[in-house]
Amino acid sequence: MTDGTDPAAGPVRPETSELFSSWTDPDSGVESHLLEADSLGLGPTETVPSPLPNATTDGRLYWVFSDVTEDSWTLTAIDLESETAHRVASLDRSAPLPAIDPATGTVHVLVDGSLETYTPRLTGGDDGRIERTRSIDAAILEDAVAGLSRSANGDRIGFVVDDGETRRIASIYLPDGEVDIWHSGTVGCDVVQFSPTDPTVILFAREASTTTTTADAWLAREGLGSRPLGPQLPDRHRAYWWRPDGSGLWYVEPGSGVGVLDLEIGHRRIVWEQPVRTAHATHDGETIAAAVVSEDRTAVRVTDGRSTVDVVSPRKYSGDQPWHPHPTFLVGDSYLGYTTFVRDRPTFAVTPLSEL
């Protein structure tokens, strides 16, 4: 499919780390590497279900959820060089997702109504550690229901607030804790994402789901209000992520496939016709990975438009909860990270693109 790129220069790669073990899909022959969570005392592990990378660009640090249950999980940093795990915060599964900076590994997480920042202090050998470097208390955070999203310049964190009557799109300015309201209304929103290039632009949306027949999306610009994207998108859309240059939005159209909207000209198109649940693309948009659902089976599938391969062949999970792989390209598009159930429990896994 693709020669891929050489894994980003870093201290250790999953292929050579003792924290990962090899697993080969029996149908496709693709080799992946599964986190040996038991050796770290972590229990079941999952990828952070966000379209943003949950690994540092040098490939040393991976953020995952460990100790996964039906109700909670623990945000945990995996340091490949020191071969250690750092538990940071236990969260309800319904809580807003953390915001991760892939350049530094810094993570922002909402814990008991406080916005906390954790910064890796990574040196050589076993000296790596994760320190809490900031904690912001604000009454509005107690009603946060979705997010979190980090602005392009790193000085704001965006989130969705629901007080039972009104949903607001808000952000906190990290240097002084000041709260700004970007939008307020009665329409439910469950997605907020800052533009990757412009800290004054934010996307917020209500995703289509199995219980909603339509979806809505808007773009807000600081000080200028918001504009609807509904006329430019299909009736049902979900699982959004930005083009890296901020010029457009990728999305999933349930039942149709993976699409992209050019925000400059207002044109949309389906790039990959597949019944997918979530998806992600490389920076150049040439390769797409998706959780592909067919009847009661799910596969992790990758295409470059010329050929298609299953990283994990279609399989049915025997537990009570459905399998949500949430595939995401990591470490400069050198790896694909996802959650797998090949061991009959959630396990974080990575596949080098050179394998595809």
N, C-alpha and C positions, 0 to 999 in steps of 0.2 A: 504493500500500500504506500508506504513512505519510508524513506531512509531515516526520518526523524532528525533530531539534533543530538549531538553528544550530550549526555547528562551534564548539567551545569557544574562548573568547577566547585567542588565542595569537599569537606573533610572525609565524608563517607557517603556511599550510595546505598539504597535499599538492597541492591543486588549483592553487595558485599558485607552488609551489616548483619551481625548476629541477632539483631532485633527482628529481622524478617526471615521468613522461610519461603522457598519456592513452591508454587502450585501451577500446574499446567492444565488448561481446560481440555477435557478428554475429547471434545468434538472439534474445536478449532485449532488446538495445539498451541495456543498463545500462552506464554509463561508470564505469570504475575507473581507478586511478592506480598505475602500476608504478614501483618504485624503479629509477633509472638507476644500477645498481651499477657499471657499467663506468667511468662518469665519476668515481667515487670509488675505483676500483681495488680493488673488493671481490670480484669474481668472483660465482658463484652465491650467492643470498641466500634465506633462509627466515624465516618468522615463528617466534618462540620457541613450540614446541608445548606450551603450557600454557593452562589455562582462565583464568589471571589476565592482566590487561591488560599488554602489553609496551610501553606508551607512557605518558608522563606525562599527567596530567589536563589540563595546559594545551596539550597537543599539540605542544610544542616538540621533545621527545626521544623517539625510537623505538629500542627495543632489538631487534636482529635477529641472526640467525646469518649470517655471511658466509663466503666461501671454502669453500663447502660441498662435501664429497666424500662418498663412501660410508662413510668411517670417521671423519671429523672435521669440525668446524666451528668458527668463531671468533665469540665473543660480541662484538658491536659496537654502539656507540651512534651513531645518526644524529641530528645536531643540525640541525634545519631552519632555524634562524635564521642560524647561522654557515655553513651548508651544508658541514659537515665530518663526517667519520666518525672514530670513536675505537675502535680495536681494543683489547679488554681482555684476553681469554684464549682460547687455543686449547684445545678440549675434544674428547675422544672422544665419539662420538655415543651411546655406551652410558653415559656419565657422568650423574650426577644433574643435573637442569635447574636453572638459576639461579632465585633468588627475587628478584622485582622489587617495589619500592615505587612504585606509580604516582603517589603524591602528590609524591615528591621525585625519583624516577628512580634512587634508590640501588639497587644490585644486590649480591647476595651470591652468590658462585660458589665451587665447590670446585675447587681447582687443586693437583695433585700432593700430595694429602693435607692441604692447608691450606684453611681457610675464609677467603676474602678478601672484603672489602667495598670497593666502589668507589662514590664519591660524586661526582655532577656538581657542578661549580662553574661555573654558567652566569650570565654577565653579558651585556651587550649586544654586538652585533657579533661579532667573531672571537675574543673572549676566553674562550669556553667551553672547558672542559677536564674530564676525568674523572680523579679522583685516588684512589689506593688509600689508604683511611683506617683499615683494620684488617686484621690477619692473625692467625688463631688456629690453632695447631697442637695436635692431639690425636690420639692413636694410633687412636682409634675411627674417625676420619674416613677412614682408609686402607681400611676395609671398607664405606664408604657406597656403596650401589647405587641408591638412589632418593631422591626429594625434588627440590629443597629446598623448604621451605615457611616463610614468615615469619609469626610470631604477630601477633595483632591490635594489640598495643601495640608491636610492632617490636623487642622485646628478646630473642627467641629464634628460632632456625632449627631446623626439624625435618627429619629424614631417616631412611631405612631402612638398617640395617646387616646385612650377611650375612658371618659368619665361616666359612661352609662347613658349620656344624652348626646354628646358631641364627640366626633373624632377629629383630632388635630394632628397636623404634621409639624413637628417641632425639631429644634436642634439646640444643642448646648455648645457654647464657645468654651473650649477646654482651658484657655489661660485664666479666665475669671469666673466660669460657671454661669454666665449669662444665658438665659433662655430666649430663643426667638421662635415665634409662631409663623409658619410659612403658609398654612392653609387651615381653615376650620369649616366643618360642615357636618351633615348628618349621614352622608354616604359612608358606608364602611370601607376602610382601607386596611390591607394587610401586608403591603409592600412599601418600602421606602429605600431609595438608592440614590446617593449623590452621583453626579456626573464624574467620570474618572479624570476629567481635564479641567472642569470649571467649578470651583467651589461655590458659585452663586446659583447653580442649577441643581434641582433635585427632581427625581421621578417618584411619584407615589401612585399606587394602583390597588384595585380590588381584583383578585385573581378569579378566573373561572374555576369551578370545582365540580364535584359530582352532585352537589346540591344547588349550585347556581347556574343559570342558563346563560347569563351574560357577564361581561367584565367591563371595568372602566379603568382608564389610566390618564394621568395628567402630568404635565411638566410645570414646575414652579420656578420662577426666577426671583431672587432676593429683591424685595422692594417693589416688584412689578406684578405680583399676583401669579395666577396659574392659568394654563390653557389646556383644554381637553385634547387627548389624543384619540378618543373614540372614533371619530370619522376616518382616521388613518389606519385603524387596526380592525381585524375581524371581530365578529360579535363575541367570540369566546377566545380568550388568550390568557396565558399564565407563564410562570417560570422565566422571568425576564433577566437579561443581563446586557450591559452596555457594550458597544463596540469600544475597543481600547482608546480610540481617538475621540470618543464622545459624539460622533456624527450620526449614530444610529442605535437602534435597540434590537437585540435578538429576543425572540419569544417562542413559546410553544403554543400552537393552535390545536387544542384537543381534537383528535380524530383526523387531523390533516397532516400535521408534521411540524417541522422547525422552520420558522420564518424570520425575516429581518426587515426592519422598517428604517428607511433612510429619512432622518429627521429634516434634512435640508430641502429635499424635494417632495417629501410626503408620500413616497412610493414604497409599497411593501411587496414582498414576494416570498413564496415558499421555497426554501433551499433544499429541504430533504423531506420527501413524503414518507413518513413513518408514524405509526401510532405510538408516540412517545409520551412519557410522563414528565421527565425533566431532561435537560440537555445542556451542553456547553460546547464552545468552539475555541480553537487555537487563536492566537492573536491575529494571524493573517486571515482567519475565517475559512481556511482551506479544508480543515479537518474538524468534524463534528462527532461528539460522543453523546450517547443518549441511553436512558433507561427505556427500553422498548417493551411495550406490554402487548401481549396477544393472548386473549382469553384469560386463563389463570396463571400464565407464565410470564416471567420477566427476564430480559437479557440485557447485558451491557454491550452495546453495539457501537462500532466506530466506522465512519465512512469519510473518504476524501473526494467523493463524487465519481470516482472511477472504479473503486472496489470497496467492499464492505466486509468487515470481520467481526466476529463475536469475541470480545474479551472474556465474557462469561456467557456460555450458551443458555438458551431459554430453560428456566427451571422454576419449579413451584416450591415456595417456602411452606413448610408444614406447620408452622406456628400460628398463633392467633392473629399476629399483626402482619400486614403486607410488607414486602421487601421493597425498600426505596434506596437504590444504589447511590443516587445523586453524584454522577460522574463529573469530575472537574479537572481541567488541565492544570498542572503544577510545575514549578521550577522551570520557568521559561519555556513551557510547553514540552519539556523533556519527559514528563510522566503524566499518566492519568491516574487520579486518586478516586476511590469509590468505596462503598460499603458492600461486602459480599456475605453470602450465607452458605458458602460451600462447606463450612464446618458446622452447619445447622445452628449457628448463632451469629450475631453481628460481629464482623471483623473488618478492620480497616485494611485496605489493600492498595497497591500501586502497580502499574504496568508501564515499563519503559516504552516510549513511542517507537523505539528501534525494533520492538517486537512485532509491530503491526505492519 
